[in-house]
Amino acid sequence: MRKLDFLTALFLISVLTNAFNIQLTSANPETIIVPDTYLSIQEAINHAKPGETIYVKAGVYFEHIVIGINNLKIVGEDKSTTIIDGQRTGTVVYIKANNTVFGNFTIKNSGFNFTDSGIYIDHSLKANISSNNILDSNLGIYLNDSSNIVLRNNNMSTNRYNFGVYGDNLEGYIQDIDASNLVGGKPIIYWVNQTNKQPPTDAGYIAIVNSTSITLRGLTLSRNWQAVLFAYSTNLNIRNVTGTRNMDCIWLLNCSGCSVMDSTISDNSWGGIALVDSSACSVYGNNVTNNIGYGVFLSNASDNLFYHNNFINNTQQVLLFGFNSNHWDCDYPSGGNFWSNHKGTDEKRGDSQNQTGSDGICDTPFIIDPNNTDHYPLMTPWNCQSKSATADLILCITIGIIILLITSCIILYLVKIRKQLSSIQSLKLTTYKRDYFLFSLEKGEGVAE
């Protein structure tokens, strides 16, 4: 009886073990192969479960894919030969899921509506997008209110705009994007929580987030959703930057104590300089020209200073949203800005422009709205380049004079020390001769008469 019970127990254990193993096996993530398992990538996504991998063999796939399942891994065989072609309609790869891994593809030919993109990541967390070529699209990669997105080794080129990001709050700008990502052959510089640094001058896109004391200098930036993005930061500076053919050129979002100076901002598809929820910033000495939407956009931005800028032929020189109250001149006689659409005369001079004689300042103010007025608009464009060059020359001359003075002081001090040493040596020699003479006298070896 005991032997029977023992055999029965062994049988039950064996059955339960096999059942458990079957359950584990069925729960293991599978690898779905396109086009073997399913003919299209989207069909594979539709049948995939969280945690599974979709492996896409080399080939050209004419489709648009939507990833809405969390924890999917979609990998191409070879990024140069595994191609997803949107045939110039819509967004090619749309991701609205968390923990997506997507890489090793060539993505091309999105549509050309507003945010049609090669890869559009929408309200997603912790996606990893790596080793892709994004070509010939309206927008290469666009991050919309997503967070902790990892971008590595993506090459965006020949797109209308290569890269862009937008967030509703600070979290929407916290990303992990390094310089291995290229736009038009130049590295993306995307810094978060940094201080006291200067980006390299060969950068193709700049984003500075939650940082302080960063200076941009001598960059040429084009073909991005925004060329420069400052977000939730303080004491950031832009000097001598050229931004053309972007959607927007410079965005300051929730910033304070920043400056934009001596830069050329022209021919952008929508706008030039935008200040959103930003204050205590200075914008001066810039050429802001031929931007299709606006020269300056202000949204709930106050206590900022604009002066000695040239606003020329922008569709709308200043576009306002919400409450904005700013300063648009540097008082008299320094003056304000040049406005190509302000037709005034220069027959008066003085603080109140009521004295006889011209002074290069329009006799009538340039009124943007009741809270934004340039009281001393300039009659002719401000020569930003020559003024900047003059300032640099003065600085160089001043430094040279200081170095010369310090060098002269050092030389004079060394000469004085040398004279003092010579006097000491002469005194020692005189003392030695005197002592020797006295010693000689004591020994009876005095000098003969």
Residue, then its C-alpha position, 0 to 999 in steps of 0.5 A: m500500500r505504501k509502495l502504491d502511495f509512493l508511486t502515485a505521489l511520484f506521478l502527480i509530481s511529474v504531471l505538475t512539473n510538466a504542466f509548470n514547465i509548459q506554462l513557463t515555456s508559453a510565457n517566454p517572450e517570442t521573436i516574431i520575424v518579418p516577413d516570415t511570421y507576418l508580411s508587414i511590420q504593422e501586422a507583427i506589431n498588432h499580434a505582438k505581446p509586451g516583452e516580445t521582439i520583432y526582427v525585421k529582415a532586410g528589405v523595403y517596407f512601404e508602410h506607416i507603423v504605429i507602436g502602441i504596445n508597451n515593452l516592444k523591441i523592434v530591430g532591423e537586420d541592417k540599417s542600410t538595407t532595412i528600409i521603412d518608406g512612408q511614400r511621402t504621406g503622414t508620419v512613418v513611425y509613430i510611437k505612443a508606448n513606454n519602454t519601446v526599443f526601436g533601431n537599425f532602420t532607414i526611415k524615409n519619405s514622411g509627408f510634409n504637413f506640420t508635424d509629419s515625421g520620420i519618427y514621432i514619439d508622443h507622450s511616451l516614457k523611456a523609449n530607446i531609439s538607436s542606430n537609425n537613418i532618418l532621411d527625406s522627411n518633413l521632420g526627422i525625429y520629434l519628441n512630443d511631451s515625452s520623457n527619459i527618451v534615449l537617443r543614440n547613433n541616429n543620423m538625421s539628414t536631408n530632412r526639412y527639419n532634422f530634430g525637435v522637442y516640445g514638452d508641457n513641463l520640465e519633465g518633457y525636456i528631460q532626455d538622454i541624448d548624446a553627441s552620437n546623434l547627428v543632424g546634417g552631419k553635426p552633433i546634437i548637444y543636449w545638456v541637462n543639469q549642467t553648469n559652467k560649460q561651452p558647447p563645441t562650435d561644430a554643433g548642429y542643434i543645441a538644447i540646454v535644460n535645467s542648467t546655469s552659466i552656459t555660453l554659446r558662441g560662434l555657431t551656425l545652426s539650420r534645419n531644425w524644429q528649433a535651433v537653440l532651446f533654453a528650458y528652465s535655466t538661468n544665466l545662459n548666453i548666446r553670442n555670435v550665432t547664425g540661425t537660418r532655415n529652422m522652424d523657430c530659431i531661438w526658444l527661451l522657455n521658463c528662463s531668467g537672466c539670459s542674453v541673446m546678442d550679436s547674432t543673425i536670425s533670418d529666413n526661418s519658416w516660423g520665427g526668430i526669438a521666442l521668450v515664453d514664461s521668461s524674465a530678466c533676459s536681454v536681447y541686443g545687437n541682433n539682426v532679426t530679418n525675413n522670418i516668415g511668422y514673427g521676429v520676436f514672440l512673447s508669451n507671458a514674458s515680462d521685464n525683458l530688455f530689447y535694444h539695438n536690434n534690427f527688425i527687418n521684413n519679418t511678417q510680424q515684427v512682434l507677436l504677443f500672447g498673454f500678458n507681456s510688459n517689457h523694455w524696448d529701448c536703452d533710454y536716451p541717447s542710446g536709443g532702442n531698435f530699428w523697425s523696418n515698418h516704422k516710418g518716422t521723421d527725425e527733425k527733433r532731438g532730446d529726451s522728449q524729442n521736442q528740441t530742434g535738430s536731428d539725433g538719429i532717433c525717430d521723433t515718434p515711438f514705436i508702439i507694439d501694445p500699451n505695455n510694450t513701446d520702443h520710445y526711441p526707435l532708430m532711424t537707420p539699422w544699428n551696425c551690430q557687427s562694427k559695434s561688436a568689433t569695436a567693443d572687441l578691439i577696445l577690449c583687446i587694447t585694454i588688455g594689451i595696455i594692462i599687460l604692458l603696465i604689469t610688464s613695465c612694473i616687473i621690469l622696474y622692480l627687477v632693476k631696483i632689486r639689481k641696484q640694491l644688490s649692487s649697492i650691498q655688494s659695493l658696501k661689502l667690498t668697502t667694508y672688506k677693504r677697511d677691515y683689511f687695512l686696519f688689520s694690516l696696521e695692527k700687524g705693522e704692515g702699513v703702507a710706507e711713507 
